[in-house]
Amino acid sequence: MTQKNKETRGDDDRAWLALRYIADEMPAAERDAFEQRLELDSALCEAVAEAVGLTDAVAAAPPLATPAYASPPERNSPERNSPAPNAPAWFHAAGWMAAGAAACLAVVLTVRPFHTGTAGRRPAAGVTAANSAGTSDRRDIVLAWFRLRDADREATPETSDIDNLADTTADDGRDATAAWSDSDANPEASVPGWLLAALSSAPSDRNPAKASEQD
Amino acid sequence: MSHCGGSVMAPADGCKIDPAAVAALYHEHAAELGRFLRGVLRDAELARDVLQTVFVRAAELGHTVREGSLKPWLFRVGLNEALAIRRRQAARAGVMRRAAWRVERVGPAPDEELDRAETVGAVRAALEALPEEQRRVVQMRIYEDQTFAAIARQLGVPLGTVLTRMQLALRKLRTRLGRPKL
């Protein structure tokens, strides 16, 4: 280490000691020892004067705008996951836009299944369950019709057919009316009007048994 | 300068120091000595009182001081006076514990105002040049008068980190500003 470096180091050490002294950041014993040194070391006295001048100068200058000094957020706390306090404005704006887009997407996914029945669109795979209430009603209607038909013909349709019908209604999103209209080509499978009406308006409280009585 | 019979002495005045020499001493050392005394006393008014006492002593005893040792002598006299006052105050009302820069300052002299305006700009530039984490510690310590331990708690970093940041900041500020004239 050169002589100049040693002097610089000595100056830095004195400056640091002086700052701690004037800031009252010294334990009593160290402070007493420091004051004894002051009697013998004029360079240390100058360091104290310099430290006071420096801190005066800093204190006299208007403080610079700095972010709020907050304690670091706890791990996994919401604060920790939020944008940095000094993040640029566009960063906050982008965050809000992303949140808005996510909310819109959630609304669309929630509402869309209720439109698929009338719009004839295929619902998203994850939405089928949301439509299960309507499917169940339609299935009840169809079952009631088959029971009536069986009573007439003494022939029971396979359950899988019923399930297929219900699934088709739900999965394809096609109106039950259209599904059964395909079978109109077969006179054996002609569908009564009440059933078409019931399926087209399902889910409904209409009781197929009563409707059959009307028919 | 300070020896009896020297060029600035006044032999007719019983070998006491020439008043003009005292004025020169005051002009040369009073500002620095005043800051030193404020650092020791943490009280601007008391520091001014002690400063006056020191120069009265210089007028009375300056001729006894070895040439070239006058400045250290002034500081030593000032320190002893300041410590004596502090001891008396401590005995009366508890130890004075506060930061030197938090003391309400006595208004600066007119010539100090000019220096002050120049220095404020330089200080701002020096602060802006500091890395953010160092500037934060400086501001919390000096503007908010928080202890280093409190700063460490608030920032969630070890005390040693805060001390290191302050020390590095101090070194940079000293390099940029030299000795501010405030």
Interface residues (C-beta under 8 A of the other chain):
Chain A: D12 A15 W16 A18 L19 Y21 I22 A23 D24 E25 E35 L38 E39 S42 C45 E46 V48 A49 E50 A51 V52 G53 L54 T55 D56 A57 V58 A59 A60 A61 P62 P63 L64 T66 Y69 A70 S71 P72
Chain B: E32 L33 R35 F36 R38 G39 V40 R42 K71 P72 F75 R76 L79 N80 L83 R97 R98 A99 A100 W101 R105 R116 T119 V120 A122 V123 R124 L127 E128 E132 R135 R136 V138 Q139 M140 R141 I142 Y143 T147 F148 R153 Q154 L155 G156 M166 Q167 L170 R171 L173 R174 L177 R179 P180 K181 L182
